[in-house]
Amino acid sequence: MAVLPRENVQSYPRPPALEPVPQGIRVLLGGVLMAETSRALRALETHHAPTYYLPREDIHATLRPAQGTSFCEWKGVARYFDVISGGKTALRAAWAYDRPSARFAALAGYVAFYAGLMDEAWVGDLRVIPQPGDFYGGWVTPNLDGQIKGAPGTRHW
């Protein structure tokens, strides 16, 4: 069993950093392995659990465009997708930056998933739990220390 190094979310940078993920990433929905990659990227931002982005070509689910967009001051405009796999549909369960800012240009062609809307999400052999709240899409693993925002009262700090 691979052990992830201890990391404190309060020591993550602001503006965020983007880095390759050495572990394999797996996502299941509808009882089906709908995404698996060894080429994921993760965004690290102060007080956030890492957000994992997977290359589109390593996603086997159907991504149906969903209504609405959001704006990240660092990455740009995100658009959302419903995720369809194994006969199950997760609404607004994924997002992508089609034209990310220059600093995050590597995210073009990558998609992130809300772990809480998937059946399972894995970093290596560690099962992920979703970042608290319903706005941020970080993936919490047991190696993370510090206060992770997203719970009530933490959204704007």
C-alpha positions as CSV (number, residue, x, y, z in Angstrom):
1,M,0.0,0.0,0.0
2,A,1.5,3.3,-1.1
3,V,1.5,6.0,1.6
4,L,1.0,9.7,0.5
5,P,3.3,12.2,2.2
6,R,1.8,14.3,5.0
7,E,0.7,17.7,3.7
8,N,-0.8,20.6,5.5
9,V,-3.5,22.4,3.4
10,Q,-2.6,25.7,5.2
11,S,0.9,25.5,3.6
12,Y,-0.5,25.2,0.1
13,P,0.2,28.3,-2.0
14,R,-1.9,31.3,-3.0
15,P,-2.2,31.7,-5.9
16,P,-2.5,28.0,-6.3
17,A,0.1,25.6,-7.8
18,L,-0.5,23.0,-10.4
19,E,1.5,19.8,-10.4
20,P,1.5,16.3,-11.9
21,V,0.1,13.4,-9.7
22,P,2.5,10.5,-9.3
23,Q,-0.3,8.1,-8.2
24,G,-2.9,6.5,-10.4
25,I,-6.4,8.1,-10.2
26,R,-9.7,6.1,-10.6
27,V,-13.3,7.2,-10.6
28,L,-16.3,4.9,-10.5
29,L,-20.0,5.7,-11.2
30,G,-22.9,3.4,-11.7
31,G,-20.7,0.5,-10.7
32,V,-18.4,1.1,-13.7
33,L,-14.7,2.3,-13.7
34,M,-15.5,5.4,-15.7
35,A,-12.1,7.2,-15.5
36,E,-8.6,5.9,-14.9
37,T,-5.4,7.8,-15.5
38,S,-1.7,8.0,-14.6
39,R,-1.6,11.5,-16.1
40,A,-3.7,13.5,-13.6
41,L,-2.8,17.0,-12.5
42,R,-3.7,18.5,-9.1
43,A,-4.3,22.1,-8.1
44,L,-3.1,23.0,-4.6
45,E,-4.6,26.1,-2.9
46,T,-4.4,27.3,0.7
47,H,-7.0,25.7,2.9
48,H,-8.3,23.5,0.1
49,A,-8.1,19.8,-0.4
50,P,-6.3,19.1,-3.8
51,T,-8.5,19.2,-6.8
52,Y,-7.6,16.5,-9.3
53,Y,-8.0,17.0,-13.1
54,L,-8.0,14.0,-15.5
55,P,-7.3,14.1,-19.2
56,R,-10.4,13.8,-21.2
57,E,-9.1,10.9,-23.2
58,D,-8.9,8.8,-20.0
59,I,-12.5,9.3,-19.2
60,H,-14.9,6.6,-20.4
61,A,-18.2,8.1,-19.2
62,T,-20.4,10.4,-21.2
63,L,-20.0,14.1,-20.3
64,R,-23.2,15.9,-21.2
65,P,-22.9,19.7,-21.0
66,A,-24.9,21.1,-18.1
67,Q,-26.2,24.6,-17.5
68,G,-24.2,27.3,-15.9
69,T,-20.6,28.4,-15.5
70,S,-18.5,29.7,-12.7
71,F,-15.4,31.9,-12.5
72,C,-12.2,31.2,-10.7
73,E,-10.0,34.2,-10.2
74,W,-6.9,32.0,-10.9
75,K,-8.1,29.5,-13.6
76,G,-10.9,31.4,-15.5
77,V,-14.4,30.3,-16.6
78,A,-15.4,26.7,-15.8
79,R,-18.2,24.9,-17.6
80,Y,-20.1,22.0,-16.1
81,F,-21.1,18.5,-17.1
82,D,-23.6,15.8,-16.1
83,V,-21.7,12.5,-15.9
84,I,-23.4,9.4,-17.3
85,S,-21.9,5.9,-16.6
86,G,-23.3,2.5,-15.9
87,G,-26.9,3.6,-16.4
88,K,-26.5,6.3,-13.7
89,T,-26.5,10.1,-14.2
90,A,-24.7,12.5,-11.8
91,L,-25.9,16.0,-12.4
92,R,-23.3,18.9,-12.6
93,A,-20.8,16.4,-11.3
94,A,-17.8,17.5,-13.4
95,W,-16.2,20.7,-14.7
96,A,-13.5,21.9,-17.1
97,Y,-11.7,25.1,-18.1
98,D,-11.8,25.1,-21.9
99,R,-9.6,28.3,-22.0
100,P,-7.8,28.5,-18.7
101,S,-5.6,31.4,-17.7
102,A,-2.0,31.3,-18.9
103,R,-0.8,30.1,-15.5
104,F,-3.1,27.1,-15.7
105,A,-2.9,26.5,-19.5
106,A,-2.1,22.8,-18.8
107,L,-5.7,22.3,-17.6
108,A,-7.0,22.6,-21.2
109,G,-8.4,19.2,-22.1
110,Y,-8.7,18.1,-18.5
111,V,-11.8,17.5,-16.4
112,A,-12.4,17.5,-12.6
113,F,-15.1,15.5,-10.7
114,Y,-16.9,16.2,-7.5
115,A,-16.0,13.1,-5.4
116,G,-19.2,13.3,-3.5
117,L,-21.3,12.8,-6.7
118,M,-19.3,9.8,-7.8
119,D,-19.7,6.3,-6.3
120,E,-16.0,6.2,-5.6
121,A,-12.8,8.2,-6.3
122,W,-9.3,6.9,-5.6
123,V,-5.8,8.4,-5.4
124,G,-3.5,5.4,-5.6
125,D,-5.1,2.8,-3.2
126,L,-6.7,5.5,-1.0
127,R,-10.4,6.1,-1.2
128,V,-11.2,9.8,-1.3
129,I,-13.8,11.7,0.7
130,P,-15.2,14.9,-0.7
131,Q,-14.1,18.4,0.5
132,P,-16.8,19.7,2.9
133,G,-19.6,21.7,1.5
134,D,-21.2,21.7,-2.0
135,F,-19.1,24.3,-3.8
136,Y,-15.4,23.3,-3.8
137,G,-14.4,20.1,-5.5
138,G,-11.3,19.0,-3.6
139,W,-10.5,15.4,-2.8
140,V,-9.7,14.7,0.9
141,T,-7.2,11.9,1.6
142,P,-5.9,10.7,5.1
143,N,-2.5,12.4,4.7
144,L,-4.0,15.9,4.8
145,D,-3.6,18.1,7.9
146,G,-5.0,21.6,8.6
147,Q,-8.4,23.2,8.3
148,I,-10.0,22.5,4.9
149,K,-12.5,25.1,3.9
150,G,-16.0,24.4,2.5
151,A,-17.9,23.7,5.7
152,P,-20.5,26.4,6.7
153,G,-18.9,29.7,7.5
154,T,-15.6,29.0,5.7
155,R,-16.4,29.7,2.1
156,H,-15.0,33.3,1.9
157,W,-11.8,33.1,4.0
